[in-house]
Amino acid sequence: RRMRAMGIRDRPTAPASPWQNGVAERLIGSIRRECLDHIIVFGETHPRRILRSYARYYNDIRPHRSLDKDAPVARPVQRTGSIKSHVILGGLHHHYARA
């Protein structure tokens, strides 16, 4: 009801038609290319931990072109201090920040 009150309507996509939901397909592609294609998964809880860590990286650290090379969760500009590298996902990605 709340969504309808805001003017948002549900539009289901047809099966086997990825072009109808480009946003979800883009995100799934990023997850596969930047994370899952490079990691061997052990057990059932392992991919949950990996995806939680990747989601934190994706939203807090990773630069996005559409956001003028900022992350969805904005962070302050660091101007002083030496630059340190922080390993993410076992070295698959790195975060460089001033200490």
Order of alpha helices (4+ residues) and beta strands (2+ residues): alpha-alpha-alpha-beta-beta
